[in-house]
Amino acid sequence: MRKTVVGVLLAGAMVAGTGIAQAHILLVDGRDGGRTGPDGQTIQVGGVIRCTEGHTFNIRVRVRQAEAKANGIARGACQGVQQQWSVVADAVGGTFHEGPAALDGRANTRLGGDVHGDVRWSEKIHVTEGP
């Protein structure tokens, strides 16, 4: 399986005159590729994120392969270290199968309801058939 790493660094500067530090998303990707359910009706995708400890993260993904599409969301608490994320989503418009697919993602971090980091990315992944 081809693994793609997309590194993203958002500047961690102080907002002028506020004394508030911006949160960081240091790394987000879909390096784990995708794995279909037994009938191709579901797909699991995952990867890693590294974000500022104390914040929460939201990762929205869309996977496309031929007519099949799937959308999903992963949420969690940022730990300040590289950590895994995973989404299982239902196929719409077709079924997933082994082979190349496109993954589009959007990740953001929040602290107290305020969005502090927002990153979008796209990458090619390889889907494998899972148990």
C-alpha positions as CSV (number, residue, x, y, z in Angstrom):
1,M,0.0,0.0,0.0
2,R,1.3,3.4,-0.9
3,K,1.5,5.8,2.0
4,T,1.3,9.5,1.6
5,V,2.3,11.9,4.3
6,V,0.9,15.5,4.1
7,G,2.6,17.7,6.6
8,V,0.9,21.0,7.5
9,L,2.2,23.7,9.8
10,L,0.0,26.5,10.8
11,A,1.9,29.5,12.3
12,G,1.7,29.6,16.0
13,A,1.9,33.3,16.5
14,M,0.2,35.5,19.0
15,V,-2.8,37.3,17.6
16,A,-1.8,41.0,17.6
17,G,-2.8,42.8,20.7
18,T,-4.8,39.9,22.2
19,G,-2.2,37.7,23.9
20,I,-4.1,34.6,22.5
21,A,-1.9,31.9,20.9
22,Q,-3.1,30.2,17.7
23,A,-3.5,26.5,17.9
24,H,-1.3,24.2,15.7
25,I,-2.2,21.4,13.4
26,L,1.3,20.0,12.8
27,L,0.4,16.9,10.8
28,V,-2.7,15.5,9.3
29,D,-3.0,12.8,6.7
30,G,-4.8,9.7,5.5
31,R,-1.7,7.4,5.5
32,D,-3.6,4.3,6.4
33,G,-5.4,4.2,3.1
34,G,-8.8,2.5,3.0
35,R,-10.3,-0.8,3.7
36,T,-13.7,-2.0,2.5
37,G,-16.3,-4.0,4.3
38,P,-17.0,-7.5,3.0
39,D,-19.6,-6.3,0.5
40,G,-18.0,-3.0,-0.4
41,Q,-20.8,-1.1,1.2
42,T,-18.6,0.4,3.9
43,I,-15.1,1.9,3.9
44,Q,-12.7,2.6,6.7
45,V,-10.1,5.2,6.3
46,G,-7.6,6.6,8.8
47,G,-4.4,8.3,9.4
48,V,-2.6,10.5,11.9
49,I,-3.0,14.0,13.3
50,R,-0.8,16.0,15.6
51,C,-2.4,19.0,17.2
52,T,-2.0,21.2,20.3
53,E,-2.8,19.5,23.6
54,G,-5.9,20.7,25.3
55,H,-7.8,21.3,22.0
56,T,-10.3,19.0,20.3
57,F,-10.1,18.0,16.7
58,N,-12.7,17.3,14.0
59,I,-11.7,15.6,10.8
60,R,-14.2,15.3,7.9
61,V,-13.4,13.0,5.0
62,R,-14.9,12.2,1.7
63,V,-13.7,9.1,-0.2
64,R,-14.4,8.7,-3.9
65,Q,-13.8,5.6,-6.1
66,A,-15.7,5.4,-9.5
67,E,-19.4,5.8,-8.6
68,A,-18.9,5.1,-4.9
69,K,-18.7,7.9,-2.4
70,A,-18.6,8.1,1.4
71,N,-18.4,10.8,4.0
72,G,-17.4,10.5,7.6
73,I,-16.2,12.4,10.7
74,A,-13.6,11.6,13.3
75,R,-13.5,13.6,16.6
76,G,-11.1,13.5,19.5
77,A,-9.0,15.2,22.1
78,C,-5.6,16.6,20.9
79,Q,-2.8,15.0,23.0
80,G,0.1,17.1,21.6
81,V,1.6,14.0,20.0
82,Q,1.0,12.1,16.8
83,Q,-2.2,10.1,17.2
84,Q,-4.4,7.9,15.1
85,W,-7.8,8.7,13.7
86,S,-10.3,6.5,11.9
87,V,-13.6,6.8,10.2
88,V,-16.0,4.1,9.0
89,A,-18.5,5.4,6.4
90,D,-21.3,3.9,4.2
91,A,-20.9,3.8,0.4
92,V,-23.4,5.8,-1.6
93,G,-23.9,5.4,-5.4
94,G,-21.8,2.2,-5.7
95,T,-19.5,-0.1,-3.9
96,F,-15.8,0.2,-3.0
97,H,-13.3,-2.3,-4.2
98,E,-9.5,-2.9,-4.1
99,G,-7.7,-0.2,-6.0
100,P,-7.0,3.5,-6.1
101,A,-9.4,6.1,-4.6
102,A,-9.4,9.8,-3.8
103,L,-9.5,11.1,-0.2
104,D,-10.5,14.7,0.5
105,G,-10.2,15.9,4.1
106,R,-10.7,18.9,6.3
107,A,-9.4,19.1,9.9
108,N,-9.9,21.8,12.5
109,T,-9.1,22.2,16.1
110,R,-11.3,23.9,18.7
111,L,-10.8,25.3,22.2
112,G,-13.9,26.4,24.1
113,G,-16.0,26.3,20.9
114,D,-13.7,28.6,18.9
115,V,-12.0,27.3,15.8
116,H,-8.2,27.7,16.0
117,G,-6.8,25.7,13.1
118,D,-8.4,24.7,9.7
119,V,-6.6,22.6,7.2
120,R,-7.9,21.0,3.9
121,W,-6.0,18.4,1.9
122,S,-6.5,15.9,-0.9
123,E,-4.6,12.7,-1.6
124,K,-4.7,9.4,-3.5
125,I,-5.1,6.3,-1.3
126,H,-5.1,2.6,-2.0
127,V,-8.2,0.7,-0.9
128,T,-7.8,-2.9,0.2
129,E,-10.5,-5.5,0.8
130,G,-10.9,-6.1,4.5
131,P,-12.5,-8.8,6.6
